[in-house]
Amino acid sequence: MKKLSLTLIILLALKTVIAQNPLVTHMFTADPTARVHNGKLYIYPSSDTYPPAGREAEFPRFCMPGYHAFSLENGATWKDHGWILKENDVPWGDKDTYAMWAPDCIEKDGKYYYYFPAKPKDGSSFRRIGVGVSDSPTGPFEWEEDYIKGVSGIDPGLFIDDDGTPYLFFGGGKELFVAPLKANMKEIAAEPKLVEHLPAGYKEASFMFKRDSIYYFTYAHVFTDEGYTIAYATADNPMGPFTYVGKMMDNLGNGTNHHSVVEYEGKWILFYHWWEISGYNKLRSMRADYIEFKNDGSVKKVKPTLRGIGTPTLGDTIQIDRYNEISGAQTAFVGGNEPPGWMVCETKMMSHVRFNRVDFGDGQAQKIAARIACGQRVGSFEVRLNNSKGKLIAEFPAEYTGGWNSWKTVETTLLEKVEGVQDLVVVFKADWGSDKVVNLNWLVIQ
Ligand code: FUB
């Protein structure tokens, strides 16, 4: 617990937001529903936090006070728009219950509708689902005085069909449900219907999307021999009948998973969560990875990566420790007075780390800056394109910075004109007498 607390203090102090995985590290975020509004990518997650003082015994379960919203800026940075809703501001909600589970926010006719589950103060159900409306994707929202009547359960997942009909998917348990909504988006238009033909097992996290003419009903499916997975079924109608297809993400460990799927700038992305940075499955962090489809429309299983999505460009911080591939080196938390995060370390002779998709633009880049800490004076590290023997574009000597925790930004001129989107490979070249070259935190192309 002591070790966990230290890790959490480090992470919560971290202000930087990044587009690699996990997506943000200044707070814990789970259940990410991503949406593209007016061409811009937004995420609406829930948030995990520590139990309030004196109430720790109540919280072996989730402790979830409300919602932030995030938007992707410049293809590489997640902007935190702050609190969208705090639990004690829910007009119909019970107070101080920390029960704000997975939300969603969808646009219809220029208005943004935010749906969330909360514990009702009338005690009528484990969770009810409320809604608020705004002119902006990040609020402020005007919250309805009461929950949506006729709906009881968690995990609202919204879908608007091509004909404009809105649907609310929801539920957690052996069964999931769908109900069409009225045009006002605040009432159901018909009794909820069971989402049929899914295999047995605990289910939650309903999320529907449409690609070509196929409706994909995706959800978290808990298999007794595997735990939480993300599974899906398809149909030619939002209300089914559905045909179960299989899993799109395997189990990540002994905790929940919860996801959404969006198409953004021509690529499909799976948003999900994991708790690998806290090590505790009630303090989760949202992540994203690209998703691909086979010719028959079925989904290729998504493997979680550190690299995640996004394409940093000139001036963006390239968190090289969120690699696509590493060989002979390691990563660890940064030490010294550096803002908390990760670094590449134990950089042995001819070790390398590869970071895919950096946008050099039209070839105007002149320099590369590197953030290093180094406790010795021999060796060098190179920046190459595509692979560890690819075109050399920059070379840095191993400069003594005062020690392995003393950080300094060093710069060098690019040796070549580089254009377009390129994979970067940093190759570490030690020398006789040194067993590692530098600790490397980040790169910036300028
Ligand atoms: O985050 C709380 C609950 O855990 C969500 O509502 C479920 O989908 C699961 O992720």
Boltz pocket constraint, residues with backbone or C-beta under 6 A from the ligand:
constraints:
  - pocket:
      binder: B
      contacts: [[A, 30], [A, 31], [A, 46], [A, 62], [A, 100], [A, 101], [A, 102], [A, 154], [A, 155], [A, 204], [A, 205], [A, 220], [A, 256], [A, 257], [A, 258]]
      max_distance: 6.0
